Amino acid sequence: MAPRITFGDRPLVILTAQNHHYDNANTPASVHRKHLASERDDARTQASFLGMQGGIEGVQRFPDRGIATRSGFGGFMKTLTGCVVVGLAVSGITSAHAANAGKTLVTIAYTDTIAPAEKQAYLAGIKAYIQCLREHRVEFNEYAVDHVTGRNTYKISYYRQPMTWAQRDELGGESGPCKATFNTQVDPHLRSESGAVMVEEAEMSHLPAGGESLAPPQFLHIFNYTLKSGPAANTAFSDAVKKIAAAAAKTRWPYYWDAVAIEGGGEGAPDYQLAIGGGNWADVGTEPSPALWKMVANAYGQAEADAIRKSLDGSIARLSDHFDKYNAQLSYIAGR
């Protein structure tokens, strides 16, 4: 079957509905009706995309749009509107960079996989753990997101706010008193858990001014990049993304992203991750203007933009993406 042509700067992905609000028999009817309306709107949005869906890896693009192939930086081409936030911890990232100029910032990330039958007990355990953090006035923030697309949507990820390695040591013991709560009320209900260190790459990111005052976005579009083996691919990728970020800053491009390098993620973990935030599905469907490579050409000229694009595409072995949705109930915000 010939692949369809998409109507944007990257392939359309059909999303999967689920019980995002974790309603059960004890959920009040009035609350359940509101949640059901939200799920209905999500399903209708997804249904409107069905006629456009094609083979994800084999998607073609309009040749006159100058869009990268799926194996390259293509998934990153379609960013979101200028008013949205980049990454869940954008406020922490912006303020942390300002307070620790020149220092390496890291985010600790964990992803839990939960069997459907264990979901309610797991959620109760997480809420007990959060209550323990509040009682002990733990000072770091931890943001939770539900995986709403991808190969397994029974996953929840947690991102601790970015800080220096030294600050990580200082705050490492804060949550110690709550470890027993986690071990007894959360661990028994996990199918598996994975973790990684995300090293903030300031020169590869394009963050909004004043981001420290912005609230977490409702959606994240996550792009995972696995590079070809060898140091040359890493250098080519990082140099290219740095040039794109510099071009975005130079041209005041009002579309933003946060880039991190992945360390300690274990076998199969990506090398880099880019996160783009949005307030709703309408943000997800908004096309940037000018398009990314047009913006780069405006900054450097067409010949240099083509060279950056070729170097970038040649460095990437594999690209995957998925959508996450912010879960305020399972997030811990210090002082709240």
N, C-alpha and C positions, 0 to 999 in steps of 0.2 A: 504494500500500500504506500502510495506517495505521501510524504509528510505534508501537513497543512502549512500554510503561511500564516504567521501570527500578525496581530494588529498593534504590536508594541515593540519595545526595544529588547524584549526577551520573551521566551515562551510563556504562554498562559498556563498556569497550573491549576488543575481542578482541586478544590479544597474539600475536606471531609468534615461533615458535621459530627458533633459528639455532645455529650452532656457536660458542657463547659462549666456549668454552675454547680455540678455535683448534687442536684436535687435528689431527694429520696422520699420515702413515705412520710417522713416527719416534716418535710418542707411545707410551710403554710401555703394554702391555696392561692392567696393574693400574690405572694412572692413567686410561686411557681408560674403563674400566668405571665408575669413580667419576663421571667427567664424564657418561657416558651415563645413569647413574641420575639425575643432577641434571637433565639435559635431559628425561628421561622425566617427572619430577615436574612440571617447568614445563609440559610439554605436557598432562598430565592436568588441571592447574589451569586451563589455558586452555580445555580441552574442556568443563569443567564450566560455563563461562560461555556456551557457544554457544547454548543455548536461550533465553538472556536477551538476546541481542544484537539491537539494533534500529538504525534509522538514526541515526547519531551526531549530526548537526546537527539532526535533527527529533525528538529524544527528548523525551517528555513526562515529567512527574513527578507524584507524588501531590499533589493540590491541598491536602490537609490537612497536608502536611509543611511548607508554606511555603518551598519551594525555589526558587531563582532559575532563570530560563531559561538555556539553553545559551549564548545570546549575551551574558549578563551575567557575574557572578562565579561562575556555577554550577560550573565545573570546580574551583573552589577550596574548595567546601563540604565535601568529604569529606577531612579531614586524617587523620593517622595517630596511633597510640597515644602516650601521654605519655612513654614511655621511649625513643622513637626520637630520632635526631639529625636536625636540620634542615640540609640542604645538606652537601655533601662537606667543605667547609672550615669547619664550624661551630666547631671548636676554635680555628682561626685567627681567625675572625670575632669570637668572644667575647673572646679575649685581646687582639686588635688594637683593638677598641672600648675596652677598659679602659685600654690603654696610650696610646691616642691620642684621648682624650675631646675631642669637639668638632671633630675633624679629619675630612676626607673620606677614606674608604677605597675603594680600587678593586681589582678583580680582573680580570686579563687572561685572556680565554677564547679558545681556538682550537678549531675543529672540522675534522677531517680526513675526507675522503671517499676511500675506497680501492676500487679495482676488485677483485673476488674473486680474480682471477688474480695480483694483486700483494700479496695479504694477508700471506702468509708472509714475503716479502722486506721488506715494510713493518715487520712486527712485529720482525724481526731488527734492522732499522735503529733502531727506537725503543729496543730493549734496549741497543744499543751506545751510543746517546746518553745513556741513563740511567746506564750504567756510567761514561761520561765525566764526567757531573755528579758522581757519587760520588767519582771520583778527584780532582776539583778542589774537593771539599767545598763545593759550592754550598749556600747557606744557606736559600733559599726552597723551599717545598713546591709540587709540581705534581700534581694529582689527575686521574686518567684515568677515563672512563666509556664503556662501550659503549652505543650506542643500540639498545635491544631492541624498541622500537616506533617508529612514525612512517612517513613516506613512504619513507625510505631507512635501512635498518638497517646498511648498510655504512659507518657513521660512528663515529668515536671523538672525544670532546671532552676537552679538557684545561683545567683551571682552576688558575691560579697563586694562591697564598694571598693574601688581602686585605692591603693595606698602603697607606700614604699615597703621594701622588704623589712626594714628596721621597724616600721610601724606595725607590720604584720606580726613580728615577734612580740611587741609590746601588748598588742590586743589579743594575741593568741590565747591567753589564759582567761579572758573575760567570760567566754561562754563555757568554761570548764565545769562550773556547777550544774549546767544543764545537760551535760553529756549523758548522765544516767537517764534522764528523761527521754533523750533521743534513742539511746540504746534499748530501752525497755518498751517504748511506746511507738517507735517508728521503725527501727531495724527489723522487727519480726514480720513486718508487712511489706518489705521490699522484695521485689524479684531480683533486682541488681542495682548497683550504684556505681557511677564512674565520676572521675574528677580530673581537673586539669588546671594549670596555671596559665592565665592569659596576661601576656605582657603588653601593656599599652604602647602602641606605636604612634606617637604624636605626629611625626612627620608624614606618616601614611594616612592620617585621618584629616577630615575636614569638619570641624566642630563649630557650632554657632556661637557668636559672641553673646555673653550673658546667659549661657546655658545653665549656670548654677541656679538660676531662679525658675527653671522650667520643671514641670512635673513629669513623672515617667510616662512614656507613650503607652497606648493600649495594645499596639501591635509591634512586633519586631520581624523584619525579614532578615534571616540569617543566611550568609553565604560562606561555605567552607571550601577552602582552596588547598588541595594537595599538590605539591610541586614535583617536578621531575627530579630525579636523584642528582646529587652533586651540588657544590656551593655556587656554581655558575647560575643555576636556575633561581636560587634564593636571591642572589644579587640582582639578577634581571628583574624578578618580580618586585622586590622592595624598591629598587631604583625607579621602576616604571610607576608604581603607585605613588611614590613620593612626588614625582613630576606631575602626576595628575592632581594630587592634593595641592601642590604649589600653584598649578594653573587655576584651580577652583578658587583659591584665595586671591590670586592676582586679578581674576575677572569678577570676583565677588559673586560667584555662582551660588544661588540660594538653595542648594540641595546638599544634604550633609550625611556623613557616615563616620563610624568609629572602626578603626582597624586594630587588631591584636595579633600577636604571634602566640602560638600554642606551644607550651612546654609541659612535659610530663604527662601527656594525655594517653600514653600507652599505644599499643599496636593499633593501627588503623585511624588514629587521630589525625585531623588535618594539620597543615603547617600554619595557616593563617585563617582568620575569621573576620568578616566584615558584617556590621550590624547597621540596619537602617530602621528608623522608628516611624510609626504612623499613628494617627488618632483614630482612624476607622478604615473600612474597606475602600471608601472613596479616595482616601490618601494613597492606598495601595495601587489604585488604578490611574493615578495622575502621572502623565508623562512630563519629563523635564523639558524646559525650553530655555536656551538651546539644548540640544541633545549633548551627551557627555563628550563625544569625540569632536563635535563641532566646537564646544567650549575649549577643548584642548588645542584645536587648530587656531582658534581665535587668540590664544595665549602665545603659542609657539610657532605658528605657521603650519600648513598642511603637511609638508615633508617631515617635520619633526614629529608631528602627531602620528603620522603613519609609522614612523620608526619606533615610537614608544609602544604603539599598539602591537606591532609585529614582535617586539621583544617580550612584551607581556604575554601574548598568546603562546609564544614558544616556550614559556617557563612553566606552564600549568599542565599537570598530568590529569587532574580530575577536579570537577567542580560539582557541588551539590548545594541545594538550598531548601529551606523550610520556613514556615511561619510559626511564630510564638505569640501568645496572648498574655498580657500582664495579669497576674492574679494578686490583687491587693490583699485578699484574706490570708494568703499564705506567705506574704512578704512581711519582713520585720524592718520597721523604720524607727531608728532611735528617737526616743522622746515622745512617741505616740502611744 
